[in-house]
Amino acid sequence: MLGWATENGPQMMRDGEERFDKDINPFSWNNNANVLYIESPAGVGYSWIESGYNPKPKFDDTQTATDAWLAIKEWLKRFPEHATNDIYLAGESYAGIYIPYLAHANL
């Protein structure tokens, strides 16, 4: 959560401070872009699947990219005002695999 709040979000944390709720980051992404976070594969982290969830699913990188692409397309259907915006893909850790697969999927 610290990375989300301070690297991508509106907060700043000064060296040595334990609290970061009082300093607003004027260079925050939310001042310059709309950010959509997609956890991959489905069912990890804070994400959930409403029906048909297998607690021991078999995912591979291709399926994860396909699912993420479908999620993006569905999001754009629900929020068509963003359909003409540029899309930039980024991630951390194993997303070094997921992001190239996603970029190759259909973008």
N, C-alpha and C positions, 0 to 999 in steps of 0.2 A: 504494500500500500504506500510505502514511503516513495518508491519510484514513481508510482502513479501520481501522487500528490505533488511531488517536487520536480520530477523530470518532465512530466507531461501536463501537470495541472497548474493551478493558479498560486500555489504556495512556494515560499522560500524558507530554507532553514539555514540560519547562520552557524558557522563553526562553533561547536561546543554547546549549542542550545539544545534543549530537550523538546521544546515546543516550536511548532512552525505555523500555528494558526493566526499569527498576527501580521506576518509579512506577506504581502501580495507581490507576485512576480509579474512585472510589467511586460515581460517577454514570453509569457505563457502561450502554449499552443492554442488554448481556447480563445485567445484574442485574435488569432490569425487563421484558424481553420476549424472545420468540423471533424471530429475524430470519432471513428467507429471502432470499438474494440471487439475482436472476435477471438474467443478462446478456442484452441484447437488441441486435440479433436473434441467433438461434442461430448459433453458430460464431465469435463474437467473443470477445476477451479470453481468459479461462481456460476457457470453455465448449467443448464438442465435441458432434458428432453421431455416433452410433455406426454408422449405415448410411445410405446414400443421400445422402451429403453432396456437394453441388455446390460446388466451390471458388469459383465465380462466381455465387452464387445471386441471384435477384431478390427482394428483400424490399420490402414497403411497410409503412406504419404500421399498416394494418388487419391484415395478416398477422402482423406482429410482436406486436400485441396479442392476436390469437387464439392464437398459439403460447404466449405468456406465460400466458394464461388456462388453456390446456390443461396447461401445466406445473404451475400452482398446483393444479388439480383432481387431477392425478396424484399430486402430493406429498401432498395431503390423503387420498387413498386409501391411500397407504403409511403415513401417520402420522395415523390417524383420531382420535387423542387431541387433536389440534389443531383438529378440524373445527368446534367450537363457539366457538373464539376469534374475536375481532374481527380484521378484516384492515385494515391501514393501508398505503397505497401511497405510496412516495416514490422519488425518483430525482434525478439531476443531469444537467446538460447537455441533450442531446437528449431525455432522459426527460421533459422538459416537454411533449413531443408524445406519447411512448409511454404515459405514465401516464394522461392523460385518455382515450386510446383504450382502454387496458386497463380503466379504471374503467367505461367505457361498454360494454365487450364483454359482460359477463354478471354482474357483481357486484351 
